[in-house]
């Protein structure tokens, strides 16, 4: 399936799409030393969150999708050098009404999980995504 949203996203910072299907996406990210917060090589949680968020946006895969809210859990630490995969799936959709401007046309609830190369779940979250009538910056 063609990528319809977030096309300019940095693969180095939040990952590379490896699968985009209707209501589902997978994104792969290699963690690098610039993501570390200390001498132990602990990766800042914002990068893991960004990976999951990107996968959620691609699961929705509409040009005007934005994130409204997220409920997340960081389950295990991520280290520099870890290879992560985020899997996201739309689990609920509501709306469809008419909205003007940046009013939500539809809401999609997306479940995202991130695993390391040892198949350990390091992150999970629910992302409340909104598909707007037009781009949020218009």
C-alpha positions in Angstrom: 0.0 0.0 0.0 1.3 3.5 -0.8 2.4 5.8 2.0 -0.1 8.7 2.1 1.0 10.6 5.2 4.1 11.7 7.0 6.2 11.3 3.9 9.1 13.5 5.0 9.7 11.7 8.3 13.3 11.1 9.1 14.1 7.4 9.0 17.2 8.0 11.2 15.1 9.6 14.0 11.8 7.6 14.0 12.3 4.7 11.7 11.7 3.2 8.3 8.3 1.8 7.2 8.6 -1.9 6.3 4.8 -2.7 6.0 1.8 -0.6 5.4 -1.6 -2.3 5.0 -5.2 -1.1 5.5 -5.4 -0.2 9.3 -1.9 -1.7 10.0 1.7 -0.7 9.8 5.2 -1.8 10.9 8.2 0.5 11.2 11.8 -0.5 11.9 14.4 1.7 13.7 18.0 1.2 14.5 18.9 3.2 17.7 22.1 5.3 17.4 24.5 7.0 19.8 22.9 10.4 19.3 19.8 9.0 21.0 21.6 8.2 24.2 21.0 10.2 27.4 23.9 8.9 29.4 27.2 7.0 29.3 25.4 3.7 29.7 23.7 4.1 26.3 20.2 4.5 27.5 18.0 5.7 24.6 15.7 8.7 25.4 12.1 7.5 25.5 11.0 10.2 23.1 12.6 8.2 20.2 10.7 5.1 21.2 7.5 7.1 21.4 8.2 8.7 18.0 8.7 5.3 16.5 5.3 4.1 17.9 3.6 7.4 16.9 4.9 7.1 13.3 3.6 3.5 13.1 0.2 4.7 14.4 0.1 7.5 11.7 0.9 5.0 9.0 -1.7 2.5 10.2 -4.3 5.3 9.7 -2.4 6.4 6.5 -4.5 9.5 5.6 -2.8 12.7 4.6 -4.4 14.9 7.3 -4.1 12.5 10.3 -2.9 14.0 13.5 -2.3 12.8 17.1 -4.7 14.1 19.7 -3.8 12.1 22.7 -1.7 9.1 23.7 -1.7 6.7 26.7 1.6 4.9 26.9 3.7 2.6 29.0 7.5 2.2 28.8 8.0 -1.4 29.7 11.8 -2.0 29.3 14.8 0.2 28.7 16.1 0.6 25.2 19.9 0.7 24.6 22.0 2.2 21.8 22.3 -0.4 19.1 18.9 -2.0 19.8 16.9 -2.7 16.7 13.3 -1.9 17.3 10.1 -2.7 15.4 6.8 -0.9 16.0 3.5 -2.6 15.1 0.4 -0.5 15.0 -3.2 -1.4 14.3 -6.4 0.6 14.1 -8.7 -1.0 16.6 -11.7 1.4 16.6 -13.1 4.1 14.3 -15.8 6.6 15.0 -17.2 9.8 13.4 -17.6 10.4 9.8 -19.6 13.6 10.3 -18.9 16.9 8.5 -16.4 19.1 10.1 -15.2 22.4 8.9 -11.5 23.4 8.7 -9.5 21.5 11.2 -12.5 19.9 12.9 -12.1 16.2 13.2 -13.9 14.3 10.5 -13.1 10.9 12.0 -11.4 9.5 15.1 -9.3 6.4 15.0 -8.0 4.5 18.0 -4.7 2.8 17.3 -2.9 0.3 19.4 0.9 0.3 19.0 3.6 -1.9 20.4 7.4 -1.7 20.1 9.6 -4.8 20.4 13.4 -5.1 20.5 15.4 -7.7 18.5 15.0 -10.2 21.4 11.2 -10.0 20.9 10.8 -8.2 24.2 8.0 -5.7 24.4 9.6 -2.4 25.4 6.6 0.0 24.8 2.9 -0.1 24.3 0.3 2.6 23.8 -3.1 3.7 22.6 -3.0 6.6 20.2 -6.1 8.8 19.6 -5.8 9.9 16.0 -7.9 12.4 14.2 -8.4 12.7 10.4 -9.1 16.4 9.7 -10.9 18.0 6.7 -7.7 19.8 5.8 -4.1 20.1 7.0 -3.7 21.3 10.6 -1.5 24.2 9.4 -3.9 25.4 6.7 
